[in-house]
Amino acid sequence: MKTYGLYIHIPFCAQKCFYCDFASYSGKEKYVEPYLKTLDKEIRLKTKDKVFDTVFIGGGTPSFLSAEELGVLSDSLKGLKLTQEYEFTMECNPGNLTEEKARVIKSMGINRLSIGLQSSNDHILMDIGRIHTFNEFRKNYLMLRGMGFDNINVDIIYGLPNENVTILKKTLDDVLDLKPDHISCYSLIIEEFTPFYYKHKKNELNLPDEETERVMNALVISTLQEGGYERYEISNYALQGKKCQHNIRYWEGRDYAGCGTSAHEYLNGERQENVRTVEGYIRRMEEEGSASVREHQNSFEEDVEEFVFMGMRLLKGIEKKRFIERFHVTMESLYEEVIQKHIEDGLLVDTDEYLRFTDKGVEFSNHVLSDFLLST
């Protein structure tokens, strides 16, 4: 039986963080009701006759919705056909999560939560546009644990303005004290057209220098691994049995459907992307029955490149057997010289079963992967 993943986008939030370039909007509360009504149509359309083993509700801030609005979303999902061992994740933000909302979330069948913390330093949280303190995060986390949520991810960003190694070490220690099941830890990227982008252009962001960021990266890896977490993807760490199955679906190039503003999907080699704006999404669904604004059927070369670029994010690397099953050729037949070159420079390990990065190779992954392009 073929199974799929499902991504659902909730674009509303209380305040947009200064580093965020996702399709998320504050001050659009009047659109919540019509958005959920429109989303219901798309979910029913795209989930018909499919069985899902992973579902992910992201944003924006899904927990920005009221308990009543979460109930409306829940009704849209009641017809979903799920496997017995499904993983159902929802993103939450401290500062707008209540016990009442958490009860609704639990009743929806959601069995995994992803909470955005970013830092345990309240000054830094304020500097990056977060609406919560570390104490509020901690209270929310303990409330959710008390309600029986036994699979919780915590998001951390490092390399933030005014952050140093000592502040990051405290954030890592504070999070480890709570022993979440999964930790995602990313370095800050200055995305175009965000508030941080304009500040950075004016030289108004006090960012750690490159050497400090390297030290921070090494600190993250060593601290989390010493804390009992397996680094299974470049930026993701999990306790045993708690890897994020939905994201693994992306990294392994398997099919998933996407609903909501800016949602992407990948089905049978075709990529689709929905319109980014809330108003545009509602209008296009009403007028055309589809919110898609970009459709692209991958060529063989593009499919191979995506498979390699995503699959190599996993620390175990790419399973050669899956590559042959997918493309009916061996990796060596396409990449023999590239693979040999990077084995010799100590950046790749090639076994009978897997091709993967060495520890040094992970650090230089962009440099290595640029040699795997086929369609240039």
C-alpha positions as CSV (number, residue, x, y, z in Angstrom):
1,M,0.0,0.0,0.0
2,K,1.4,3.4,-1.0
3,T,1.3,6.0,1.8
4,Y,1.7,9.8,1.6
5,G,2.6,12.7,3.8
6,L,0.4,15.8,4.3
7,Y,1.5,19.3,5.1
8,I,-1.1,21.9,6.1
9,H,-0.1,25.6,6.4
10,I,-1.7,28.0,9.0
11,P,-0.4,31.4,8.0
12,F,-1.5,33.5,11.0
13,C,0.6,34.7,13.9
14,A,0.5,37.3,16.7
15,Q,3.7,39.0,15.5
16,K,6.1,38.1,12.7
17,C,9.6,37.3,14.0
18,F,12.3,39.5,12.6
19,Y,14.2,36.7,10.9
20,C,11.1,34.9,9.4
21,D,10.5,34.8,5.6
22,F,7.8,32.2,5.7
23,A,4.3,33.0,4.5
24,S,3.1,34.2,7.9
25,Y,1.0,37.3,8.7
26,S,-0.1,39.2,11.7
27,G,-3.1,41.5,11.8
28,K,-5.2,39.3,9.5
29,E,-7.6,37.8,12.1
30,K,-10.6,38.7,9.9
31,Y,-9.5,36.1,7.4
32,V,-9.2,33.2,9.8
33,E,-12.8,32.0,9.3
34,P,-12.9,32.2,5.5
35,Y,-9.4,30.7,5.3
36,L,-10.3,27.7,7.4
37,K,-13.4,27.2,5.3
38,T,-11.3,27.4,2.1
39,L,-8.7,25.1,3.6
40,D,-11.4,22.5,4.3
41,K,-12.2,22.3,0.6
42,E,-8.5,21.9,-0.4
43,I,-7.9,19.2,2.3
44,R,-10.9,17.2,1.2
45,L,-9.9,17.5,-2.5
46,K,-6.2,16.5,-2.0
47,T,-6.7,13.7,0.6
48,K,-9.4,11.8,-1.2
49,D,-8.4,8.1,-1.8
50,K,-5.0,8.5,-0.1
51,V,-3.6,7.0,3.0
52,F,-1.2,9.1,5.2
53,D,1.5,8.0,7.6
54,T,2.6,11.5,8.4
55,V,0.8,14.8,8.8
56,F,2.4,18.1,9.7
57,I,0.5,21.4,10.6
58,G,3.0,24.3,10.3
59,G,2.9,28.0,9.9
60,G,2.8,30.8,10.8
61,T,1.6,29.7,14.2
62,P,-1.0,27.0,14.3
63,S,-1.5,27.5,18.0
64,F,-2.5,31.2,17.3
65,L,-5.9,29.8,16.4
66,S,-8.5,29.8,19.2
67,A,-9.8,26.5,20.7
68,E,-13.0,27.0,18.6
69,E,-11.0,27.6,15.4
70,L,-8.8,24.5,16.1
71,G,-12.1,22.6,16.4
72,V,-13.0,23.8,12.9
73,L,-9.7,22.6,11.6
74,S,-10.2,19.3,13.4
75,D,-13.5,18.7,11.6
76,S,-11.7,19.1,8.2
77,L,-9.3,16.3,9.2
78,K,-11.9,13.8,10.4
79,G,-12.1,12.1,7.1
80,L,-8.3,11.5,6.8
81,K,-7.2,7.9,6.3
82,L,-4.2,7.3,8.6
83,T,-2.0,4.3,9.0
84,Q,-1.9,2.6,12.4
85,E,1.5,4.0,13.3
86,Y,0.9,7.5,12.0
87,E,2.9,10.6,13.1
88,F,0.8,13.8,13.4
89,T,2.8,16.9,14.3
90,M,1.6,20.5,15.0
91,E,3.8,23.5,15.5
92,C,3.1,25.6,18.7
93,N,4.5,28.8,20.0
94,P,4.7,29.7,23.7
95,G,2.7,32.8,24.5
96,N,-0.5,31.7,22.8
97,L,-0.8,28.1,23.9
98,T,-3.4,27.4,26.7
99,E,-4.6,24.3,28.4
100,E,-8.0,24.6,26.6
101,K,-6.2,24.7,23.2
102,A,-3.9,21.8,24.2
103,R,-7.0,19.6,25.0
104,V,-8.4,20.3,21.6
105,I,-5.0,19.5,20.0
106,K,-4.9,16.2,21.8
107,S,-8.5,15.3,20.8
108,M,-7.4,15.9,17.1
109,G,-5.2,12.9,17.3
110,I,-2.0,15.0,17.2
111,N,0.8,12.9,18.8
112,R,3.8,15.1,18.2
113,L,4.4,18.8,19.0
114,S,7.1,21.1,17.8
115,I,7.6,24.2,20.0
116,G,9.6,27.2,18.9
117,L,11.9,28.4,21.6
118,Q,15.0,29.7,19.7
119,S,16.8,30.9,22.9
120,S,16.4,30.7,26.7
121,N,17.7,34.3,27.0
122,D,14.8,36.7,27.4
123,H,16.8,39.7,26.0
124,I,17.6,37.8,22.9
125,L,14.0,36.6,22.5
126,M,12.9,40.2,22.6
127,D,15.6,41.3,20.1
128,I,14.4,38.7,17.5
129,G,10.7,39.5,17.8
130,R,9.5,36.5,19.9
131,I,6.4,37.1,22.0
132,H,7.3,34.9,24.9
133,T,9.8,34.5,27.8
134,F,11.8,31.4,28.6
135,N,9.6,30.9,31.7
136,E,6.4,31.0,29.6
137,F,8.0,28.4,27.3
138,R,8.9,26.2,30.3
139,K,5.4,26.4,31.8
140,N,3.8,25.5,28.4
141,Y,6.3,22.6,28.0
142,L,5.6,21.2,31.5
143,M,1.8,21.6,30.9
144,L,2.0,19.6,27.7
145,R,4.1,16.9,29.4
146,G,1.5,16.7,32.2
147,M,-1.3,16.3,29.6
148,G,0.5,13.2,28.2
149,F,2.3,14.5,25.1
150,D,5.2,12.2,24.9
151,N,6.8,13.3,21.6
152,I,7.9,17.0,21.7
153,N,10.5,18.8,19.6
154,V,12.1,22.1,20.6
155,D,13.5,24.5,18.0
156,I,16.7,26.4,18.7
157,I,18.4,29.0,16.5
158,Y,22.0,30.0,17.1
159,G,24.2,32.7,15.8
160,L,21.6,35.3,16.8
161,P,22.3,39.0,17.2
162,N,24.0,39.7,20.5
163,E,24.4,36.0,21.3
164,N,27.8,34.6,22.4
165,V,29.0,31.1,23.2
166,T,28.1,31.4,26.9
167,I,24.5,32.4,26.1
168,L,24.1,29.5,23.7
169,K,25.6,27.0,26.2
170,K,23.0,28.1,28.7
171,T,20.2,27.7,26.1
172,L,21.4,24.2,25.4
173,D,21.6,23.3,29.1
174,D,18.2,24.8,29.8
175,V,16.7,22.7,27.0
176,L,18.5,19.5,28.0
177,D,17.2,19.9,31.6
178,L,13.7,19.5,30.1
179,K,14.7,16.4,28.1
180,P,12.6,16.9,25.0
181,D,12.3,14.0,22.6
182,H,13.8,15.9,19.6
183,I,15.8,19.0,19.1
184,S,16.1,21.0,15.9
185,C,19.0,23.4,16.0
186,Y,19.7,25.7,13.1
187,S,22.2,28.6,12.5
188,L,20.6,31.9,11.7
189,I,20.2,32.7,8.0
190,I,19.5,36.3,7.0
191,E,16.7,35.9,4.5
192,E,15.9,38.5,1.9
193,F,13.3,41.2,2.7
194,T,13.0,40.3,6.4
195,P,13.5,43.1,9.1
196,F,16.9,41.5,9.9
197,Y,17.9,41.7,6.2
198,Y,17.4,45.5,6.2
199,K,19.1,45.9,9.5
200,H,22.0,43.8,8.3
201,K,22.4,45.9,5.1
202,K,22.7,49.0,7.4
203,N,25.3,47.1,9.5
204,E,22.9,47.4,12.5
205,L,23.0,43.7,13.5
206,N,25.6,42.6,16.0
207,L,26.1,39.0,14.7
208,P,28.7,36.5,15.9
209,D,31.7,36.3,13.6
210,E,32.5,33.3,11.5
211,E,34.9,31.8,14.0
212,T,32.4,32.2,16.8
213,E,29.7,30.5,14.7
214,R,32.0,27.6,14.1
215,V,32.6,27.2,17.8
216,M,28.8,27.5,18.4
217,N,28.2,24.7,15.8
218,A,30.7,22.4,17.4
219,L,29.2,23.2,20.8
220,V,25.7,22.3,19.6
221,I,26.9,18.9,18.2
222,S,29.0,17.9,21.2
223,T,26.5,19.1,23.9
224,L,23.5,17.4,22.3
225,Q,25.3,14.2,21.5
226,E,26.7,14.0,25.1
227,G,23.1,14.6,26.3
228,G,22.0,11.4,24.6
229,Y,20.7,12.7,21.3
230,E,21.5,11.1,18.0
231,R,22.4,13.6,15.3
232,Y,20.5,12.0,12.4
233,E,20.3,15.0,10.0
234,I,22.5,18.0,9.6
235,S,20.4,20.1,12.1
236,N,18.2,17.5,13.8
237,Y,18.8,15.4,16.9
238,A,16.6,12.8,18.5
239,L,16.2,10.4,21.4
240,Q,15.9,6.7,20.3
241,G,12.7,6.1,18.3
242,K,11.8,9.9,18.1
243,K,13.2,10.9,14.7
244,C,10.8,13.2,12.8
245,Q,9.2,10.8,10.2
246,H,7.5,13.6,8.3
247,N,10.8,15.4,7.6
248,I,12.5,12.1,6.8
249,R,9.8,11.8,4.0
250,Y,11.1,15.1,2.5
251,W,14.7,14.1,2.8
252,E,14.1,10.8,1.2
253,G,12.2,12.3,-1.7
254,R,8.9,10.5,-1.0
255,D,5.5,11.9,-2.0
256,Y,3.5,14.4,0.0
257,A,0.5,16.6,-0.5
258,G,0.4,20.3,0.6
259,C,-2.6,22.4,1.6
260,G,-2.8,26.1,2.4
261,T,-1.0,29.3,1.5
262,S,2.5,28.7,0.1
263,A,2.2,25.0,0.7
264,H,4.5,22.8,-1.6
265,E,3.8,19.3,-2.6
266,Y,5.6,16.6,-4.5
267,L,3.5,13.9,-6.1
268,N,4.7,11.5,-8.9
269,G,7.6,13.7,-9.8
270,E,5.6,16.8,-10.1
271,R,6.1,19.8,-7.8
272,Q,3.4,22.3,-7.0
273,E,3.4,25.5,-5.0
274,N,0.4,27.4,-3.7
275,V,-0.1,31.2,-3.8
276,R,1.6,32.9,-0.8
277,T,-1.1,35.4,0.3
278,V,-4.1,34.6,2.4
279,E,-6.4,36.8,0.2
280,G,-5.0,35.2,-3.0
281,Y,-5.4,31.7,-1.6
282,I,-9.1,32.2,-0.8
283,R,-9.8,33.9,-4.1
284,R,-8.0,31.3,-6.3
285,M,-9.7,28.4,-4.5
286,E,-13.1,30.0,-5.0
287,E,-12.6,31.0,-8.6
288,E,-10.5,28.1,-9.9
289,G,-10.8,25.3,-7.4
290,S,-7.0,25.3,-7.0
291,A,-4.5,27.6,-5.3
292,S,-1.5,26.3,-7.3
293,V,0.6,29.1,-8.9
294,R,3.6,27.0,-9.9
295,E,3.6,23.5,-11.3
296,H,6.7,21.7,-12.6
297,Q,7.3,18.2,-13.8
298,N,10.8,17.2,-12.8
299,S,13.2,16.0,-15.5
300,F,15.2,12.8,-14.8
301,E,18.2,15.0,-14.0
302,E,16.2,17.3,-11.6
303,D,14.7,14.3,-9.8
304,V,18.2,12.8,-9.3
305,E,19.6,16.1,-8.0
306,E,16.8,16.6,-5.6
307,F,17.1,13.0,-4.3
308,V,20.8,13.5,-3.8
309,F,20.7,17.0,-2.3
310,M,17.9,16.1,0.2
311,G,19.1,12.6,1.0
312,M,22.7,13.6,1.8
313,R,21.3,15.8,4.6
314,L,20.7,12.6,6.5
315,L,23.8,11.5,8.4
316,K,23.3,7.9,7.3
317,G,23.5,9.2,3.7
318,I,21.8,7.7,0.6
319,E,20.8,4.1,0.5
320,K,22.2,2.9,-2.9
321,K,19.5,0.2,-3.2
322,R,16.7,2.9,-3.0
323,F,18.6,5.0,-5.6
324,I,18.6,2.0,-8.1
325,E,14.9,1.3,-7.4
326,R,14.0,4.9,-8.0
327,F,16.2,5.7,-11.1
328,H,17.1,2.3,-12.5
329,V,20.8,3.2,-12.6
330,T,23.6,3.1,-10.0
331,M,24.9,6.2,-8.3
332,E,28.4,5.2,-9.7
333,S,27.2,5.3,-13.3
334,L,26.2,9.0,-12.9
335,Y,28.8,10.2,-10.3
336,E,31.8,7.9,-10.3
337,E,34.4,10.7,-10.7
338,V,32.7,13.0,-8.3
339,I,32.4,10.3,-5.6
340,Q,36.1,9.3,-6.0
341,K,37.3,12.9,-5.9
342,H,35.5,13.6,-2.6
343,I,36.5,10.2,-1.0
344,E,40.1,11.2,-1.7
345,D,39.7,14.6,-0.1
346,G,38.1,13.0,3.0
347,L,34.6,14.4,2.5
348,L,32.7,11.3,1.5
349,V,32.4,7.6,2.7
350,D,31.3,5.1,0.1
351,T,30.2,1.6,1.3
352,D,28.3,-1.2,-0.5
353,E,25.1,0.1,1.0
354,Y,25.4,3.9,1.5
355,L,27.0,7.0,0.3
356,R,27.4,9.6,3.1
357,F,29.4,12.5,4.3
358,T,32.3,12.2,6.7
359,D,32.1,14.6,9.7
360,K,34.4,17.0,7.8
361,G,32.2,16.5,4.7
362,V,29.1,17.7,6.6
363,E,30.8,21.0,7.2
364,F,31.6,21.4,3.5
365,S,28.4,19.9,2.2
366,N,27.4,22.8,-0.1
367,H,30.8,22.6,-1.7
368,V,30.5,18.8,-2.3
369,L,26.9,18.9,-3.5
370,S,27.6,21.5,-6.1
371,D,29.6,18.8,-7.9
372,F,26.5,16.6,-8.0
373,L,24.6,18.9,-10.4
374,L,23.6,17.1,-13.6
375,S,21.5,19.7,-15.4
376,T,24.0,22.6,-15.7
